[in-house]
Amino acid sequence: MSSPNIVYEAYPKVSVQEFIPELSFEFTDMPENAFAHFILKAINNIARRGNVLRRTATIHTQDCVDNYRLEPQDCMDIVAVMGICKRDNCGCSPITRLTGQPCCLPCGSFSWFEKPNIIHISDARCGNCYDVKFSVAPTYDACEVDEILLTQYYDLVMDGVRADLYGMGNKPWSSLQRLEYHKQQFDKGIRKAAIETLTGGQRGALKARRPRMF
């Protein structure tokens, strides 16, 4: 069931139009209203392959209700549920990654994810509070996207758009060489973004520390 007891964390937004000016100078024969499709396609690739657009929903459980529908309010589709944790007086218990099978949470409850957007919680009592972490991707009718795509992933979005546009046949700008270059940059950039998101924004080589010998 859809629940008014689910609170979604707000994220800063920018218009898709913010990505168009640089492209319109480079691809002068492309109708300006066509750019949005390619921009959203590139962002979808980044979001789905890299899980870089994250959300938090706080579920306040109700008596005898053991399933809750996640419905992001900002023209986003759910890509994957990353985990769930229960809040209590001591803070938040460790995050448990959800699968399609019941997972035992540290608090003793069981929870699992049913595609496309249903969270099941076995402890169907009123007053419990759970934070659900999940990744999203914009729908193709979205007019706004996460600001982080403009401030942190702008060049990556541009690589994705350029790879598509240079790969179009019989256009003044068509170029297999440029297509391959931007495709490689795009693929490499998504892998890098995925790792940085997974490690909480940390960069650089990860080194394992050797135990001290006594």
C-alpha positions in Angstrom: 0.0 0.0 0.0 1.1 3.6 -0.6 1.6 5.3 2.8 1.6 9.0 3.9 3.9 7.8 6.7 6.9 7.7 4.4 9.0 10.9 4.4 11.5 11.4 1.5 14.7 13.4 1.9 14.8 16.4 -0.3 17.6 16.9 -2.9 18.7 20.1 -4.7 17.5 20.2 -8.3 18.5 22.0 -11.5 16.7 22.2 -14.8 17.7 19.8 -17.6 18.0 23.0 -19.7 21.2 23.9 -17.8 23.1 21.2 -19.8 22.0 22.5 -23.3 24.0 25.7 -23.9 27.4 24.0 -24.5 25.8 21.3 -26.7 23.9 23.9 -28.8 27.2 25.6 -29.7 28.8 22.3 -30.7 25.9 20.7 -32.6 24.4 23.8 -34.2 22.1 21.9 -36.6 20.4 19.9 -33.8 16.9 21.2 -32.8 17.3 22.6 -29.3 14.2 20.7 -28.0 15.9 17.4 -29.0 18.8 17.7 -26.6 16.8 16.9 -23.5 16.2 13.3 -24.6 19.9 12.6 -25.0 20.8 14.4 -21.7 18.3 12.2 -19.8 19.5 9.1 -21.6 23.1 9.8 -20.5 21.9 10.6 -16.9 19.9 7.3 -16.9 23.0 5.4 -17.9 25.0 7.0 -15.2 22.3 6.5 -12.5 21.6 2.8 -13.4 25.1 1.6 -14.0 26.8 3.7 -11.3 24.0 3.9 -8.6 25.2 7.5 -8.0 21.8 9.1 -7.4 20.9 8.1 -3.8 17.8 8.7 -1.8 16.7 8.1 1.8 13.1 7.4 2.8 12.0 7.2 6.4 9.2 4.8 7.0 7.0 5.3 10.1 5.3 1.9 10.5 1.6 1.4 11.1 -0.3 -1.3 13.0 -0.8 -4.5 10.9 0.8 -3.0 7.8 3.8 -5.0 6.7 4.4 -3.6 3.2 5.2 0.0 2.0 5.4 1.4 -1.5 8.4 3.6 -2.2 7.3 6.4 -4.6 9.9 9.2 -5.1 8.2 12.5 -5.5 10.6 14.0 -8.0 10.1 12.2 -11.3 12.5 9.4 -10.4 12.3 5.6 -10.8 13.8 3.3 -8.2 16.9 1.5 -9.5 17.9 -0.5 -6.5 17.4 -0.7 -2.7 20.7 -0.4 -1.0 19.7 -1.2 2.5 17.5 -0.6 5.5 18.1 0.2 9.2 15.9 0.7 12.2 16.1 3.9 14.2 15.9 3.7 18.0 16.8 5.7 21.0 20.5 4.9 20.5 20.5 6.1 16.9 20.4 3.8 13.9 21.4 0.2 13.7 23.8 -1.0 11.0 22.4 -1.0 7.5 21.4 -4.3 6.1 21.4 -4.8 2.3 18.1 -6.0 1.1 17.4 -8.8 -1.5 14.3 -10.5 -2.7 14.5 -12.9 0.3 13.7 -12.1 3.9 16.8 -10.6 5.6 17.1 -10.5 9.4 17.8 -7.0 10.7 20.0 -6.4 13.7 16.8 -5.3 15.6 15.3 -8.8 15.0 12.8 -7.8 12.3 12.8 -9.3 8.9 12.6 -7.2 5.7 12.9 -7.7 2.0 12.4 -5.9 -1.3 9.8 -6.8 -3.9 10.3 -5.2 -7.3 9.6 -2.7 -8.5 9.1 -0.7 -5.3 7.7 -2.5 -2.3 9.5 -2.8 1.1 8.2 -5.6 3.4 8.8 -5.3 7.2 7.8 -8.2 9.4 7.5 -6.2 12.6 4.2 -4.6 11.7 3.8 -2.4 14.8 2.9 1.2 15.0 5.6 3.7 15.9 8.7 1.9 14.6 10.9 4.0 12.3 13.1 2.7 9.5 15.5 4.4 7.1 15.6 2.9 3.6 18.5 3.8 1.3 18.0 3.4 -2.4 19.2 4.6 -5.8 17.2 6.3 -8.5 17.2 7.4 -12.1 15.1 10.2 -13.7 12.1 9.4 -15.9 12.2 10.6 -19.5 9.6 13.2 -18.8 11.7 14.8 -16.0 12.2 18.6 -16.3 14.7 18.7 -13.4 17.5 16.4 -12.2 19.8 16.3 -9.1 22.1 19.3 -8.8 25.0 17.0 -8.3 24.8 16.0 -12.0 25.6 19.6 -12.9 28.2 20.4 -10.2 30.0 17.0 -10.0 29.1 14.9 -13.0 28.7 17.6 -15.7 31.6 16.4 -17.9 30.5 12.8 -17.6 27.0 13.7 -18.7 28.5 15.6 -21.7 30.6 12.5 -22.6 27.4 10.4 -22.7 25.5 12.9 -24.8 28.4 13.4 -27.2 28.9 9.7 -27.7 25.3 9.4 -28.8 25.3 12.4 -31.1 28.6 11.7 -32.8 27.3 8.2 -33.4 24.3 9.4 -35.4 24.6 8.7 -39.1 24.5 11.2 -42.0 24.8 14.3 -39.7 27.2 17.2 -40.3 28.9 16.3 -36.9 29.0 12.5 -37.4 32.4 11.0 -36.3 33.2 7.4 -35.4 36.5 8.6 -33.9 34.9 11.1 -31.6 32.2 8.5 -30.8 34.8 6.0 -29.6 36.6 8.6 -27.6 33.6 9.9 -25.7 32.2 6.4 -25.3 35.5 5.3 -23.6 35.5 8.4 -21.4 31.8 7.8 -20.5 32.4 4.1 -19.6 35.5 4.9 -17.6 33.8 7.9 -15.8 30.8 5.7 -14.7 33.1 3.1 -13.2 35.0 5.8 -11.3 31.8 7.5 -10.1 30.4 4.2 -9.0 33.5 3.4 -6.9 33.6 6.9 -5.4 29.9 6.7 -4.4 30.5 3.3 -2.9 33.4 4.6 -0.8 31.5 7.7 0.3 33.3 10.1 -2.0 36.9 9.0 -1.1 39.4 9.1 -3.9 42.8 7.6 -4.6 44.2 4.1 -4.3 42.9 1.9 -1.5 45.7 0.2 0.5 45.3 -2.6 2.9 47.2 -2.1 6.1 49.4 -5.0 7.2 49.1 -6.1 10.8 52.0 -5.2 13.0 54.3 -8.1 13.8 55.4 -8.4 17.4 
